[in-house]
Amino acid sequence: MTLGPLMIDLSGPTLEAQERELLRHPLVGGVILFSRNYREPAELTELVAQIHAVRQPPLLVAVDHEGGRVQRFREGFSALPAARRIGREFDLDARRGLELARSMGWLMAAELRAHGVDLSFAPCVDIDYGVSFIGDRALHSRPEAVSQLALAYVHGMREAGMAATAKHFPGHGAVTADSHAALPTDRRELDDLDGDLMPYRRLIANGLPAVMVGHLLFPAVDAAPASFSRRWVGDLLRATLRFEGAVFTDDLSMGGAAAHGDMLARAERALAAGCDMLLVCNDRAAVLRLLERLPVVPRAASGVRLARLHGRERFDPAALRARPEWRAALARLEACAAVPQLDLDPRRE
């Protein structure tokens, strides 16, 4: 059985019998975890092991664990800095900032891999134009700096055995609306988006394994939001940027996707656009409708792309803290926390 195109969520920190049956459905390919699924490290390890044991190949287990305000697991995990803090370190000393980015990517991925988690949806490579709700989740206001820092972060993740997922393609930084609640609209022409696409070009040239497409409308490029757009996914991401990895949608339950039909219509449009895996979160009724009504269609290429995202190296949780890489990462984290958080961006003076 290949991995299906749906990534769904669970209700709590343990796998319920009904959920186990849902995970066996051929349309399911992964599980995304939230804070409600976590109480303590050993229980997380058991939950992930149970998810992986449901079927073969194992389902992907993912989480949003960027650092700062977007870090689902807290107790027992290092308190990772927000991405903007890494960017500020880069402004103080570029070499030190790149070392911090690589080290934080490694630390984040290594701690998750110690509990069997396959993916963290990171890094966020949106450009910080100073207007988006993304805020301090963005690494920097300059595309070149984002490109350098994101590449270092991705290398750190790769060293820890985790595939990176760059988001939110094609770029969430220049719109004010929060796509969790509404559909953001960016009226720039395609030629004006070179800065937003620069990190993707750099990461794709270095073997980026996955991209998450946002619910973002660029009417000068296509009438459909990027997550439902063959123009964005098929023509621009696949053909122009030559991306060969897996394409995830952002959560189809978000407000930014709500105006584009019911959940079945959204799923069909996203798959037709060329997306490999669709997130459907916090809406069990919608998941059940999809499992009942969405056709099961063999998708060999998607199955291969998704299978490549399984975590590789697995750290023993106790032994991890004895590794020199972990001690070095923790030292950088502590030094980073001790430095005054100066804002060197002249737009925010």
Sequence and secondary structure as in RCSB ss.txt:
>XXXX:A:sequence
MTLGPLMIDLSGPTLEAQERELLRHPLVGGVILFSRNYREPAELTELVAQIHAVRQPPLLVAVDHEGGRVQRFRE
GFSALPAARRIGREFDLDARRGLELARSMGWLMAAELRAHGVDLSFAPCVDIDYGVSFIGDRALHSRPEAVSQLA
LAYVHGMREAGMAATAKHFPGHGAVTADSHAALPTDRRELDDLDGDLMPYRRLIANGLPAVMVGHLLFPAVDAAP
ASFSRRWVGDLLRATLRFEGAVFTDDLSMGGAAAHGDMLARAERALAAGCDMLLVCNDRAAVLRLLERLPVVPRA
ASGVRLARLHGRERFDPAALRARPEWRAALARLEACAAVPQLDLDPRRE
>XXXX:A:secstr
    SEEEE SSSS  HHHHHHHTSTTEEEEEE GGG S HHHHHHHHHHHHHTSSS  EEEE EEETTEES  T
TS     HHHHHHHHHH HHHHHHHHHHHHHHHHHHHHTTT  EE   B     S STTGGGS  SSHHHHHHHH
HHHHHHHHHTT   EEEEET  TT  S TTTS  B    GGGGHHHHHHHHHHHHTT  EEEE S B TTT SS 
GGG HIIIIIIIIIIS   SEEEE  TTSHHHHTS SHHHHHHHHHHHT SBEEE S HHHHHHHHHHS     H
HHHHHHHTTS      HHHHTTSHHHHHHHHHHHHHHHS      GGG 
